[in-house]
Amino acid sequence: MTPLYNAGIALYRAAAKVAALRSRKVASMLKGQHAALSELAAERQRVAPGGYDLWVHAASLGEFEQGRPLMEQFRRKNPGARILLSFFSPSGYEVRKNYSGADTVVYLPFDTPLASARFIEAAKPARAVFVKYEFWGNYITRLHKLGIPVYIISAIFRPGQIFFKPWGGEFRKILHSYTHLFVQDEASAQLLARFGVKNVSVAGDTRFDRVSDILASRRELPEIEAFKASSPFTLIAGSSWPQDEDMYIEWLHSHPEVKAICAPHEFDAQRLENLRLRLGSGAVLYSEYKTGNISPEDVQYLIIDCFGLLSSMYRYADVAIVGGGFGAGIHNLNEAAVYGIPVVFGPRHRKFKEASDLIACGGGYSVDSPAAGRSVLEKLLADKSARITAGRAAGAYISSHIGATDRIYKEIFI
């Protein structure tokens, strides 16, 4: 890549080092990146001496869920294959570092020329797959120069991205370095074609396949069934942030007949205690409730203090709030919508095609303020018919978009 790009990466890394002085999350990421090359070299010698058959890179947890269906299909059809999974964010790595679908899970070091060369040499991948927005120039161009097939899946492109700016020529070279680009929609394919990128297929979004798998293998949670049994309406707030809680907690307090499950996106002891205090009496941690020592009738609000259950819990909701839309961007709408329930989310969803589609089909509601959110919740509580209609629309939307993983798999591996 150009000196300007490499200087930008260097500044990014320097800023991360400063941020690490105040953030344990960033410090953890830098520590993991520092150890990644030695860990990878040792792991490869142990599990894949000849190199990994597939390397999948995901920025964080959301992108992992898009890459997961492809990894799992590859594993099913090639049981002896070796898979490397890398993350950039600790939000993904810390949750999925023990993911059994990959043989090795590591952090991806910053995209410097030296680090990218060393990482690829340590991994020796037969092919590489990057998920959605992962455009690391040095990694991509080096894979291309080495003749290693490299793909991007579930990608989505918009005119405002740097590739399509008058000064974006150097960044467009990244796009030309992919062996193939699998995009979510026709608009992305047409935009790429205008700039000479033709090795493109409209394959859809693999997250639909992932949530379809979740629906088929969902866990039965009798303790949640017992929790909601005495309420005519159960709300689940999934991956919520304090800004989302500004919307729904006040509404909950005005509706004592409603029970709620609150699953904060990130949590530590202080975050959980603050949420418990905001919810007030009747709020109980899931870890306390599942011991069986607390009667379901005595619990009004259940706070989820563990990972891995939210995708199964959505089935018990009448309505879901999916967090992040008042901050950097919404989390996984499909995970809730697959159960045929309406989804409510904040206004920052421009980068998420499924949000616009759910709004258009009537299965989703975008709200731009806490007051607007409370108004939508009031409507969905009061009008059961509208709630059921919206839920059916959400479920039908998910069902109609399944199949991206099969399309991508055939192109890459067959």
C-alpha positions, -999 to 999 in steps of 0.1 A, spaced: 0 0 0 10 37 -3 31 55 23 0 76 31 -20 44 39 8 30 60 11 63 79 -26 62 86 -22 27 101 7 38 122 -13 67 135 -42 44 143 -19 21 162 -3 50 181 -38 62 191 -47 27 203 -16 27 225 -28 60 241 -63 47 245 -50 16 262 -38 37 291 -75 43 300 -92 13 284 -87 -23 295 -105 -34 264 -80 -17 241 -51 -28 263 -63 -64 259 -64 -60 222 -29 -47 219 -16 -75 242 -33 -101 221 -19 -86 189 16 -86 203 14 -123 211 -5 -133 179 24 -141 156 42 -164 181 9 -180 191 0 -186 154 33 -200 145 32 -225 174 -4 -234 167 2 -240 130 30 -264 137 8 -282 161 -25 -285 141 -17 -275 105 20 -280 97 13 -276 60 -7 -244 65 -44 -237 71 -70 -247 45 -91 -217 53 -85 -184 71 -115 -164 80 -111 -129 94 -139 -110 112 -137 -76 129 -158 -85 158 -187 -106 170 -213 -95 144 -190 -102 115 -181 -136 131 -218 -145 129 -217 -138 92 -185 -159 87 -196 -187 109 -221 -204 85 -193 -207 58 -168 -220 83 -192 -246 96 -203 -257 61 -166 -260 51 -160 -281 82 -190 -304 76 -179 -311 40 -142 -312 47 -139 -328 82 -101 -330 80 -96 -294 70 -78 -269 93 -94 -235 99 -79 -203 112 -101 -176 127 -89 -141 134 -105 -111 151 -95 -74 153 -118 -65 182 -116 -79 218 -155 -79 217 -152 -108 192 -120 -125 204 -129 -127 241 -163 -142 234 -152 -167 207 -116 -175 215 -126 -210 223 -149 -215 193 -148 -252 184 -154 -245 147 -119 -232 142 -86 -250 150 -69 -217 159 -83 -184 170 -60 -153 172 -60 -115 171 -51 -100 137 -21 -75 141 -24 -40 127 -21 -38 89 15 -28 85 36 -42 57 58 -62 81 30 -75 103 9 -86 74 38 -104 57 47 -122 89 11 -132 97 5 -146 63 39 -165 64 30 -179 98 -5 -190 87 3 -202 51 -34 -202 43 -47 -220 11 -74 -193 9 -87 -164 29 -121 -149 35 -127 -115 49 -161 -105 63 -183 -75 53 -162 -44 59 -127 -58 64 -105 -39 38 -70 -43 52 -49 -31 23 -15 -48 31 -31 -81 40 -53 -82 9 -27 -71 -16 0 -94 -2 -24 -124 -5 -31 -114 -40 6 -111 -49 13 -145 -34 -15 -160 -55 -35 -170 -25 -73 -167 -33 -89 -140 -11 -126 -132 -9 -149 -109 9 -184 -121 18 -216 -104 29 -201 -71 17 -221 -40 11 -210 -8 -7 -222 28 -7 -212 58 -28 -199 76 3 -171 51 9 -136 61 3 -132 37 -27 -156 58 -47 -142 92 -39 -122 111 -66 -91 106 -45 -98 69 -38 -78 53 -66 -53 37 -43 -81 23 -21 -98 9 -52 -67 -12 -58 -77 -32 -27 -110 -41 -44 -92 -53 -75 -70 -75 -53 -99 -97 -42 -103 -130 -61 -141 -124 -59 -164 -102 -40 -197 -115 -27 -221 -86 -20 -254 -84 -3 -274 -65 -29 -276 -54 -66 -269 -18 -57 -235 -27 -44 -227 -48 -75 -237 -19 -98 -216 6 -79 -186 -16 -81 -191 -22 -118 -191 16 -124 -156 16 -111 -144 -14 -131 -148 -40 -104 -165 -69 -122 -155 -100 -103 -187 -97 -81 -216 -118 -73 -248 -108 -55 -250 -136 -30 -269 -121 -1 -261 -120 36 -249 -151 54 -264 -139 87 -298 -151 74 -285 -186 72 -269 -183 106 -302 -173 123 -320 -200 104 -296 -225 119 -302 -209 154 -339 -213 149 -336 -249 140 -313 -257 169 -327 -233 195 -323 -242 232 -353 -249 253 -351 -227 284 -378 -238 308 -367 -213 334 -375 -185 309 -408 -201 301 -416 -201 338 -405 -165 342 -428 -151 315 -458 -174 323 -475 -149 346 -472 -119 322 -494 -111 291 -465 -94 274 -427 -100 275 -402 -76 262 -366 -85 254 -339 -58 251 -310 -75 234 -274 -61 232 -286 -30 249 -266 1 257 -275 28 283 -290 49 255 -314 21 246 -322 17 283 -332 54 284 -360 44 261 -374 13 276 -369 15 314 -392 44 319 -418 26 298 -414 -6 318 -420 13 350 -453 26 337 -464 -10 328 -461 -33 358 -479 -60 339 -450 -63 315 -420 -85 322 -387 -79 306 -354 -96 298 -325 -72 295 -292 -84 279 -266 -56 280 -241 -57 250 -211 -55 273 -211 -59 311 -190 -60 341 -200 -60 378 -205 -22 378 -225 -21 346 -248 -49 359 -253 -32 392 -261 1 375 -287 -16 353 -302 -34 383 -305 0 401 -322 16 371 -347 -12 368 -354 -12 405 -372 -37 426 -379 -70 409 -347 -70 389 -326 -101 393 -295 -114 376 -300 -145 355 -271 -163 373 -290 -158 405 -324 -167 391 -313 -200 374 -302 -215 407 -339 -221 413 -339 -204 447 -360 -174 434 -396 -178 424 -405 -167 389 -434 -147 403 -410 -126 423 -390 -116 393 -401 -86 371 -369 -80 352 -343 -105 343 -308 -92 336 -287 -116 315 -251 -117 328 -237 -144 305 -230 -149 268 -246 -174 244 -283 -174 254 -298 -143 238 -303 -159 204 -324 -187 221 -342 -163 245 -357 -142 217 -382 -169 211 -399 -161 244 -405 -124 235 -436 -106 222 -414 -77 210 -377 -72 209 -356 -41 212 -322 -45 195 -296 -22 209 -269 -1 194 -290 21 172 -285 52 194 -247 47 192 -223 32 167 -249 11 150 -275 -16 156 -266 -51 165 -281 -83 151 -318 -77 141 -321 -110 123 -314 -129 155 -347 -116 169 -368 -113 137 -363 -150 128 -387 -158 156 -415 -139 140 -416 -109 164 -415 -72 158 -381 -55 163 -375 -20 175 -342 -1 171 -326 32 171 -319 56 142 -283 47 133 -289 19 109 -278 33 75 -252 6 71 -276 -22 78 -297 -33 48 -318 -56 69 -330 -26 90 -343 -7 60 -359 -39 46 -376 -47 79 -390 -12 81 -402 -15 45 -420 -48 51 -436 -37 83 -416 -60 106 -393 -34 121 -396 0 137 -368 26 138 -372 53 165 -352 85 167 -357 93 204 -366 76 237 -401 92 235 -407 78 200 -396 43 212 -420 44 241 -448 54 217 -441 23 195 -439 0 225 -473 14 237 -488 7 203 -474 -29 202 -486 -36 237 -521 -23 231 -527 -37 196 -521 -74 196 -533 -77 160 -508 -52 148 -481 -69 168 -488 -103 153 -489 -88 118 -456 -71 122 -441 -103 136 -452 -124 107 -437 -98 83 -404 -100 101 -403 -138 101 -413 -140 64 -385 -115 55 -359 -137 72 -372 -169 55 -371 -152 20 -334 -144 23 -319 -177 32 -292 -193 9 -262 -170 8 -239 -195 23 -246 -222 -3 -241 -197 -31 -208 -186 -17 -196 -221 -9 -201 -233 -44 -182 -204 -59 -152 -207 -36 -148 -244 -30 -165 -263 -59 
